[in-house]
Amino acid sequence: MSRTRGLKARSAGGSASPPRPLRPRVPLLVALAAGMAALLAGASGAFAGSLTVTILRHDGKPLPGAVVMVHSLDGTSKPSAPLRAVMDQVDLKFTPDLLVVPVGSTVVFPNSDRTAHEVYSFSPAHPFQLPLYRGKPYPPVRFDKPGLVTLGCNIHDFMIAYIVVTDAAFYGETDAAGVWSASGIPPGQYRVEVWHPRLVGNGESLERTLSVDGAAPAAIDIRLKKSLRPAMLDGHMASWDAY
């Protein structure tokens, strides 16, 4: 009896082995880190703002197809990434006849018509020429400078198209209601630039500056002071003349 009690006493006394150090639970730490990253990402996104731009003609009707470009003035937003676009030729028309692409983008010009075309541009932003061809297109054309590129066909003078090459952080075209909008815009100072083929030469500046703080949606309404220029080519309606 006394021997049994002695064994129990030694096992409970100071001669017992020291406790092993606690090891961190790796899966738990990974989960905590992931949760913290998600929390920070959510907090960052909460500060991003939205912008709505509405363009109206001088008579109050909406102006669809207007190009909207939002430039960062304080470096909070970088230019959009380049992309690859297509401008085809169908039924003696460029399709689409208006493209907006970031600087560094490439555009391929297939010819799906039965007749040959010769695409060219003398615009300072990017002069180029694709000699007479049909079917298989030339290699893509890269546009590495911001500006307006006006396109034509040496065989069919009524074929006209535009490529707007932009270094804007956000860009797009107004819809049927004359509205363009974007979300996820970081807080900062921005310049909003608006362009439309029938605004060229009418003498009014369509630029505005604004602040985006993420606390409330930002909005700009622009109403033209003058009427649009008439359609340039009778009998050959372009997308910007369809209203």
Backbone torsions as a table, in degrees:
resi	resn	phi	psi	omega
1	MET	NA	-48.3	-178.8
2	SER	-64.7	-31.8	179.5
3	ARG	-66.8	-41.0	179.7
4	THR	-63.9	-41.7	179.8
5	ARG	-65.6	-34.2	179.0
6	GLY	-66.0	-39.1	176.8
7	LEU	-63.3	-41.2	178.3
8	LYS	-65.3	-37.1	-178.7
9	ALA	-67.3	-41.3	-179.5
10	ARG	-67.1	-36.6	179.9
11	SER	-67.3	-24.6	179.7
12	ALA	-94.9	-8.0	-175.0
13	GLY	-88.9	-169.3	-174.0
14	GLY	-73.3	-10.1	-178.6
15	SER	-80.4	0.6	-178.8
16	ALA	-70.7	157.7	-179.7
17	SER	-63.9	143.4	179.8
18	PRO	-65.2	150.1	-179.1
19	PRO	-67.1	146.3	177.8
20	ARG	-73.4	142.7	178.6
21	PRO	-66.1	144.8	179.8
22	LEU	-74.2	132.6	177.4
23	ARG	-97.0	138.9	178.9
24	PRO	-65.9	144.0	177.9
25	ARG	-83.4	102.0	-173.4
26	VAL	-56.2	-48.6	179.6
27	PRO	-57.0	-36.4	179.8
28	LEU	-66.6	-42.5	179.2
29	LEU	-64.0	-40.4	177.9
30	VAL	-61.8	-43.0	179.8
31	ALA	-63.5	-41.0	179.2
32	LEU	-64.6	-40.9	179.1
33	ALA	-64.1	-42.6	179.2
34	ALA	-63.6	-40.2	179.3
35	GLY	-64.8	-39.8	178.3
36	MET	-65.6	-40.2	178.2
37	ALA	-62.5	-42.6	179.2
38	ALA	-64.7	-38.0	179.4
39	LEU	-64.4	-42.6	178.8
40	LEU	-66.7	-39.6	178.6
41	ALA	-63.7	-41.1	178.7
42	GLY	-65.1	-38.5	178.8
43	ALA	-66.4	-39.3	178.4
44	SER	-64.0	-44.1	-179.6
45	GLY	-65.2	-27.2	-178.0
46	ALA	-66.7	-23.6	-179.2
47	PHE	-87.7	-10.1	178.8
48	ALA	-70.6	146.7	-176.6
49	GLY	-112.7	179.6	177.5
50	SER	-127.3	157.0	-178.4
51	LEU	-139.2	135.1	174.9
52	THR	-124.0	128.0	179.0
53	VAL	-117.0	126.7	178.8
54	THR	-118.2	124.9	-179.6
55	ILE	-112.9	125.3	179.0
56	LEU	-120.3	145.4	174.3
57	ARG	-71.0	175.0	-177.5
58	HIS	-64.8	-23.6	179.7
59	ASP	-91.3	6.3	178.1
60	GLY	89.6	-5.6	178.0
61	LYS	-78.9	152.3	-178.5
62	PRO	-67.5	153.8	177.3
63	LEU	-114.1	95.9	177.4
64	PRO	-74.3	160.1	173.1
65	GLY	72.9	12.8	175.0
66	ALA	-80.8	136.9	-179.6
67	VAL	-84.4	127.9	178.7
68	VAL	-115.1	128.5	179.0
69	MET	-128.2	128.6	-177.2
70	VAL	-113.0	109.7	-176.3
71	HIS	-100.5	134.2	176.2
72	SER	-77.2	129.8	-179.2
73	LEU	-95.3	-16.9	-177.5
74	ASP	-120.9	13.4	175.4
75	GLY	77.9	10.8	179.6
76	THR	-73.5	-23.1	179.3
77	SER	-127.2	134.3	-179.3
78	LYS	-90.1	159.6	175.8
79	PRO	-58.1	152.4	179.6
80	SER	-64.9	152.6	-179.2
81	ALA	-71.8	146.6	178.1
82	PRO	-61.3	157.7	177.9
83	LEU	-142.6	177.1	177.5
84	ARG	-114.3	125.3	-176.9
85	ALA	-124.6	166.7	-179.1
86	VAL	-129.4	132.1	170.7
87	MET	-124.9	104.2	-176.1
88	ASP	-87.8	176.6	174.7
89	GLN	-129.8	111.5	-174.3
90	VAL	-134.6	130.5	179.2
91	ASP	53.2	42.9	177.4
92	LEU	61.0	36.0	176.3
93	LYS	-140.4	146.7	168.1
94	PHE	-73.7	134.6	-175.8
95	THR	-135.0	108.8	-4.6
96	PRO	-73.8	164.3	-179.7
97	ASP	-96.9	4.6	174.8
98	LEU	-145.6	123.8	178.4
99	LEU	-126.4	143.9	171.6
100	VAL	-121.4	121.3	-176.4
101	VAL	-135.5	148.3	175.3
102	PRO	-70.7	157.3	175.7
103	VAL	-57.0	137.9	-178.9
104	GLY	92.2	-3.7	-179.7
105	SER	-75.0	159.2	175.3
106	THR	-116.2	147.2	178.5
107	VAL	-129.3	131.4	176.0
108	VAL	-103.6	141.5	-174.6
109	PHE	-118.9	77.3	176.1
110	PRO	-69.6	161.6	176.7
111	ASN	-123.8	101.0	-179.7
112	SER	-91.8	4.9	177.2
113	ASP	-80.5	165.0	175.3
114	ARG	-81.7	-15.8	-179.6
115	THR	-104.2	156.2	-179.5
116	ALA	-79.9	151.0	176.4
117	HIS	-131.1	158.8	175.1
118	GLU	-131.7	105.8	-174.5
119	VAL	-87.4	137.7	179.9
120	TYR	-150.8	163.0	171.5
121	SER	-150.9	135.6	174.7
122	PHE	-105.3	10.1	-176.5
123	SER	-66.7	137.0	179.7
124	PRO	-58.1	-29.8	-178.8
125	ALA	-64.1	-31.1	177.4
126	HIS	-171.6	85.9	173.9
127	PRO	-74.8	138.3	177.1
128	PHE	-163.4	168.9	179.5
129	GLN	-149.1	134.3	174.1
130	LEU	-115.2	100.2	-176.6
131	PRO	-54.7	162.4	-172.6
132	LEU	-41.8	124.9	-179.1
133	TYR	-154.8	164.5	175.9
134	ARG	-149.2	143.8	178.7
135	GLY	81.6	-115.2	-175.1
136	LYS	-59.5	127.5	-176.3
137	PRO	-80.9	167.3	170.6
138	TYR	-72.3	168.7	174.5
139	PRO	-58.1	156.0	-179.1
140	PRO	-57.5	147.8	177.4
141	VAL	-98.6	130.0	-178.8
142	ARG	-97.8	133.1	-179.2
143	PHE	-111.6	103.6	-171.3
144	ASP	-109.0	16.4	-179.6
145	LYS	-140.3	132.8	179.7
146	PRO	-69.1	147.8	179.0
147	GLY	148.6	-179.5	-179.4
148	LEU	-97.3	128.2	178.0
149	VAL	-114.6	115.1	178.2
150	THR	-95.7	128.3	-176.1
151	LEU	-109.8	149.8	175.1
152	GLY	-146.3	176.9	175.9
153	CYS	-123.0	127.2	-178.3
154	ASN	-66.9	-17.8	-178.5
155	ILE	-94.5	-33.7	-177.3
156	HIS	-125.8	100.9	-173.5
157	ASP	-65.4	-22.4	-177.7
158	PHE	-80.9	-6.7	178.1
159	MET	-82.2	113.7	-178.9
160	ILE	-133.3	141.3	175.9
161	ALA	-149.9	165.1	-180.0
162	TYR	-132.5	142.8	169.2
163	ILE	-123.6	119.1	176.5
164	VAL	-96.5	113.9	179.6
165	VAL	-99.3	120.3	-171.7
166	THR	-125.8	149.0	172.2
167	ASP	-106.3	21.6	-179.4
168	ALA	-72.1	152.8	177.1
169	ALA	-73.4	-33.8	179.4
170	PHE	-136.9	145.2	-178.2
171	TYR	-157.9	167.2	177.0
172	GLY	166.8	-168.7	-179.9
173	GLU	-126.2	147.3	177.9
174	THR	-69.5	148.7	-179.1
175	ASP	-88.0	-167.4	-177.2
176	ALA	-60.8	-24.4	178.9
177	ALA	-91.1	5.6	-179.3
178	GLY	75.5	22.8	-173.4
179	VAL	-117.4	138.3	169.5
180	TRP	-131.6	140.2	-179.6
181	SER	-142.9	157.1	177.9
182	ALA	-147.9	150.8	177.3
183	SER	-124.2	172.9	179.9
184	GLY	72.3	27.0	179.8
185	ILE	-86.9	120.1	-179.9
186	PRO	-63.0	149.9	177.0
187	PRO	-57.3	140.0	-179.9
188	GLY	162.3	-172.6	179.4
189	GLN	-101.0	136.3	-175.8
190	TYR	-136.4	152.3	172.4
191	ARG	-114.1	124.1	-179.8
192	VAL	-99.4	122.6	-179.6
193	GLU	-116.6	134.9	-178.5
194	VAL	-122.5	135.2	178.3
195	TRP	-137.5	145.6	176.1
196	HIS	-150.4	142.2	-176.9
197	PRO	-55.0	-33.1	-176.7
198	ARG	-93.7	8.1	171.6
199	LEU	-92.8	-15.7	-174.2
200	VAL	-59.6	125.7	175.3
201	GLY	83.7	6.4	-178.9
202	ASN	-88.9	0.3	169.1
203	GLY	81.1	6.1	178.9
204	GLU	-114.2	143.6	-179.2
205	SER	-90.5	128.4	177.8
206	LEU	-110.8	68.6	177.2
207	GLU	-133.6	142.2	176.8
208	ARG	-140.6	152.6	173.1
209	THR	-115.4	150.2	-179.3
210	LEU	-158.2	166.3	175.3
211	SER	-110.4	140.6	173.4
212	VAL	-115.9	121.1	-178.1
213	ASP	-115.6	-6.7	177.9
214	GLY	82.1	-12.0	-179.2
215	ALA	-76.6	-32.0	-179.6
216	ALA	-147.7	150.1	178.2
217	PRO	-59.4	138.8	176.1
218	ALA	-96.6	146.9	-178.0
219	ALA	-148.4	145.7	176.2
220	ILE	-134.5	131.2	173.5
221	ASP	-113.4	125.9	-179.9
222	ILE	-122.3	123.9	177.4
223	ARG	-116.0	126.0	-177.5
224	LEU	-64.4	144.7	178.3
225	LYS	-89.1	-19.0	-178.3
226	LYS	-127.0	161.3	176.7
227	SER	-72.9	158.5	177.6
228	LEU	-69.8	155.4	173.5
229	ARG	-64.7	149.3	177.3
230	PRO	-64.2	160.9	175.8
231	ALA	-57.1	138.3	-173.8
232	MET	-76.0	-34.5	-172.2
233	LEU	-126.5	108.1	177.6
234	ASP	-66.4	135.7	177.5
235	GLY	84.1	-5.2	178.9
236	HIS	-131.7	78.3	-174.6
237	MET	-70.2	134.2	174.8
238	ALA	-100.0	171.0	-177.3
239	SER	-61.7	-33.4	-178.4
240	TRP	-79.8	-2.2	177.0
241	ASP	-104.8	3.7	-171.7
242	ALA	-88.6	41.4	176.6
243	TYR	-159.7	NA	NA
